[in-house]
């Protein structure tokens, strides 16, 4: 079956070729072979209307299509180059703006950190000043008490784990008043606490506070 179909197709192709050759030979012999005649022959062999108008329109469609000239191509390339330059310029401008914003933000952050640090320092100074002023008031109060009462108050502050305050208060007292109060630390437990107070005073810890400065003013 396939063999028969193949033979039939081959015969058809040969017949078509012979027909085209005969027609071309005929028109050539008649001297009427031209573009219109050739178009009609091709149309006829491909099942298109004998006038060949449709085929001729298809064949000449690409020829009639307007092709851009050199100036148009050059202008188009110039426009593409201009658009690219504008995009690059816009990107550079945007990048510069971002850099300026970053620098401005960094400068503002630095100024804020400096103000915050200055505020923290001032706050710490105020807190320390208030603390030293309070200790000075405690010192004056203890100096107004007799030695036994002053010792008891110092022991309470000591037992409250505020040993540094005790050391500062004792340091700021006049020598005579300090000697009278410390002489009352006679119990063994009191003697141990006195030893710790004297050790810290001897090591200079804590460092001299504003109480001494206030006492000298």
Backbone torsions as a table, in degrees:
resi	resn	phi	psi	omega
1	UNK	NA	-46.8	179.9
2	UNK	-65.3	-37.9	179.6
3	UNK	-62.0	-39.1	179.7
4	UNK	-67.0	-42.0	179.5
5	UNK	-64.0	-40.0	179.2
6	UNK	-63.1	-42.3	179.6
7	UNK	-64.5	-39.8	-178.5
8	UNK	-65.9	-42.0	-179.9
9	UNK	-65.3	-40.3	178.5
10	UNK	-63.3	-41.7	179.9
11	UNK	-64.9	-38.7	179.8
12	UNK	-63.7	-45.3	179.9
13	UNK	-62.1	-42.9	-179.9
14	UNK	-63.8	-41.2	179.4
15	UNK	-62.9	-42.2	179.0
16	UNK	-62.5	-44.5	-179.5
17	UNK	-63.8	-41.3	178.8
18	UNK	-64.9	-39.4	180.0
19	UNK	-63.7	-44.2	179.0
20	UNK	-62.3	-40.0	-179.8
21	UNK	-65.1	-43.1	179.8
22	UNK	-62.7	-46.2	-178.5
23	UNK	-64.5	-42.3	178.6
24	UNK	-64.0	-40.8	178.0
25	UNK	-64.5	-38.8	-179.8
26	UNK	-63.9	-49.6	-178.5
27	UNK	-66.8	-32.1	178.0
28	UNK	-67.5	-39.6	178.8
29	UNK	-67.8	-34.4	-179.5
30	UNK	-78.2	-13.4	-178.5
31	UNK	76.6	17.9	-177.9
32	UNK	-110.6	17.5	179.3
33	UNK	-79.0	112.9	177.3
34	UNK	-144.2	-172.8	-176.6
35	UNK	-63.7	-39.2	-179.3
36	UNK	-67.5	-43.2	179.9
37	UNK	-64.7	-43.0	179.6
38	UNK	-63.1	-38.9	178.1
39	UNK	-63.1	-40.8	179.6
40	UNK	-65.4	-39.5	179.8
41	UNK	-63.2	-47.7	179.8
42	UNK	-61.7	-39.8	178.6
43	UNK	-64.5	-41.9	-178.3
44	UNK	-62.8	-44.5	-177.5
45	UNK	-71.0	-17.2	-179.5
46	UNK	-108.4	15.2	174.6
47	UNK	74.4	23.2	179.4
48	UNK	-102.2	157.3	-176.8
49	UNK	-49.7	141.2	-171.6
50	UNK	-60.9	-23.0	-179.7
51	UNK	-69.4	-24.3	178.4
52	UNK	71.4	12.5	-177.3
53	UNK	-64.1	-42.4	-178.3
54	UNK	-65.0	-45.3	-179.7
55	UNK	-64.5	-40.4	179.9
56	UNK	-64.4	-37.2	177.4
57	UNK	-63.8	-40.6	179.4
58	UNK	-65.1	-42.8	-177.1
59	UNK	-68.2	-33.6	-177.9
60	UNK	-94.0	0.0	-176.3
61	UNK	-64.2	-46.5	180.0
62	UNK	-66.3	-34.4	179.9
63	UNK	-67.7	-34.4	-178.8
64	UNK	-79.0	-16.4	-177.7
65	UNK	-66.7	132.6	-176.2
66	UNK	-73.0	126.5	178.7
67	UNK	-97.7	138.6	179.6
68	UNK	-66.6	139.7	178.5
69	UNK	-85.2	178.1	-175.2
70	UNK	-62.9	-39.9	-179.4
71	UNK	-62.7	-41.3	179.4
72	UNK	-64.7	-42.4	178.1
73	UNK	-63.1	-43.4	179.2
74	UNK	-63.3	-40.7	179.3
75	UNK	-65.5	-40.0	179.1
76	UNK	-63.5	-41.6	178.9
77	UNK	-66.9	-36.6	176.5
78	UNK	-62.7	-40.9	179.1
79	UNK	-64.4	-42.5	178.0
80	UNK	-62.4	-42.7	178.6
81	UNK	-63.7	-39.6	178.8
82	UNK	-65.0	-42.3	178.3
83	UNK	-63.0	-40.2	178.4
84	UNK	-64.2	-42.8	178.1
85	UNK	-62.0	-40.0	179.6
86	UNK	-65.5	-39.9	178.7
87	UNK	-65.3	-43.4	179.0
88	UNK	-64.3	-40.9	178.6
89	UNK	-64.5	-39.1	178.5
90	UNK	-65.7	-40.1	177.7
91	UNK	-64.5	-42.3	178.1
92	UNK	-62.9	-41.8	179.4
93	UNK	-63.9	-42.9	179.2
94	UNK	-63.7	-40.0	179.1
95	UNK	-65.7	-40.1	177.8
96	UNK	-64.2	-40.2	178.2
97	UNK	-64.0	-40.6	177.6
98	UNK	-63.0	-40.5	179.8
99	UNK	-64.3	-41.7	178.4
100	UNK	-64.4	-41.5	178.4
101	UNK	-63.6	-39.2	179.2
102	UNK	-64.2	-44.8	179.0
103	UNK	-63.4	-41.0	179.4
104	UNK	-64.2	-43.6	179.3
105	UNK	-64.1	-40.6	179.5
106	UNK	-64.3	-39.7	179.2
107	UNK	-66.1	-42.7	178.4
108	UNK	-64.5	-39.8	179.1
109	UNK	-63.8	-40.8	179.7
110	UNK	-64.7	-43.9	179.0
111	UNK	-63.7	-38.9	178.6
112	UNK	-64.2	-43.1	179.4
113	UNK	-63.4	-38.9	179.1
114	UNK	-65.3	-42.9	178.7
115	UNK	-65.7	-39.4	179.2
116	UNK	-65.0	-41.0	179.2
117	UNK	-64.7	-42.5	178.4
118	UNK	-62.9	-39.1	178.9
119	UNK	-65.2	-41.6	-179.8
120	UNK	-65.0	-39.6	178.1
121	UNK	-64.2	-44.7	179.3
122	UNK	-63.4	-40.9	178.9
123	UNK	-64.0	-41.8	178.5
124	UNK	-63.8	-39.5	178.1
125	UNK	-64.2	-41.0	179.1
126	UNK	-65.6	-42.3	179.1
127	UNK	-64.0	-42.5	178.8
128	UNK	-65.7	-39.9	178.2
129	UNK	-62.7	-42.8	178.6
130	UNK	-65.1	-38.6	179.2
131	UNK	-65.5	-45.6	179.9
132	UNK	-65.2	-37.3	177.5
133	UNK	-65.1	-40.1	178.0
134	UNK	-65.0	-40.7	177.8
135	UNK	-64.4	-36.5	178.4
136	UNK	-64.6	-38.2	177.4
137	UNK	-66.1	-39.8	176.9
138	UNK	-63.4	-42.5	179.0
139	UNK	-59.2	-45.8	-180.0
140	UNK	-62.5	-39.9	179.7
141	UNK	-63.8	-44.5	-179.3
142	UNK	-65.1	-34.1	179.0
143	UNK	-67.2	-25.9	-179.9
144	UNK	-80.9	-14.3	179.3
145	UNK	-88.8	164.6	173.1
146	UNK	-73.4	168.3	-172.3
147	UNK	-60.7	-39.8	-177.9
148	UNK	-65.9	-48.1	179.7
149	UNK	-63.1	-40.4	179.3
150	UNK	-63.5	-41.2	178.5
151	UNK	-61.7	-44.0	-179.5
152	UNK	-60.8	-40.0	179.1
153	UNK	-67.7	-38.8	177.8
154	UNK	-64.9	-38.4	178.6
155	UNK	-65.5	-36.2	177.4
156	UNK	-64.7	-42.8	178.0
157	UNK	-64.3	-40.4	179.1
158	UNK	-61.9	-46.7	-179.7
159	UNK	-66.5	-19.4	176.7
160	UNK	-84.2	13.0	178.4
161	UNK	61.3	36.7	175.9
162	UNK	-118.0	55.3	-174.5
163	UNK	-64.3	-37.8	-178.9
164	UNK	-61.2	-36.4	178.6
165	UNK	-66.2	-39.8	177.5
166	UNK	-61.2	-44.7	-179.9
167	UNK	-61.4	-43.9	179.4
168	UNK	-62.9	-43.4	-178.9
169	UNK	-63.5	-45.6	-179.5
170	UNK	-64.1	-41.3	179.7
171	UNK	-59.7	-37.6	-174.3
172	UNK	-82.3	-7.9	-178.5
173	UNK	-77.3	149.5	171.4
174	UNK	-59.0	151.0	-174.5
175	UNK	-58.6	-43.7	-177.1
176	UNK	-63.5	-45.4	-179.4
177	UNK	-67.7	-39.1	178.9
178	UNK	-61.6	-41.8	-178.5
179	UNK	-64.5	-40.4	-179.9
180	UNK	-65.3	-42.1	-177.6
181	UNK	-69.9	-46.5	-177.9
182	UNK	-66.2	-25.2	178.4
183	UNK	-67.4	-16.3	179.9
184	UNK	-84.2	-7.2	178.0
185	UNK	-80.4	78.3	-172.6
186	UNK	-104.3	-26.2	-179.7
187	UNK	-70.9	150.9	-179.1
188	UNK	-55.0	-44.2	179.1
189	UNK	-66.1	-35.9	178.1
190	UNK	-69.7	-34.7	179.4
191	UNK	-64.8	-37.9	177.7
192	UNK	-64.4	-41.2	179.5
193	UNK	-67.7	-37.6	177.5
194	UNK	-63.6	-39.1	179.4
195	UNK	-62.4	-40.1	179.2
196	UNK	-67.1	-38.6	178.5
197	UNK	-64.3	-45.3	-178.8
198	UNK	-67.5	-34.7	178.2
199	UNK	-62.6	-44.5	-179.4
200	UNK	-67.2	-37.3	177.4
201	UNK	-64.5	-41.0	-179.8
202	UNK	-66.0	-32.5	-179.8
203	UNK	-86.2	-1.7	179.9
204	UNK	72.3	25.2	-179.7
205	UNK	-122.2	127.6	-3.5
206	UNK	-73.6	163.8	-178.4
207	UNK	-65.2	159.9	-178.5
208	UNK	-55.2	128.6	-176.3
209	UNK	-96.1	-174.4	-179.2
210	UNK	-69.6	-10.6	178.7
211	UNK	-63.8	-43.9	178.8
212	UNK	-63.7	-40.3	178.7
213	UNK	-63.8	-43.9	179.4
214	UNK	-65.2	-36.8	179.8
215	UNK	-67.8	-26.6	-179.8
216	UNK	-88.4	-10.4	-178.6
217	UNK	-83.1	NA	NA
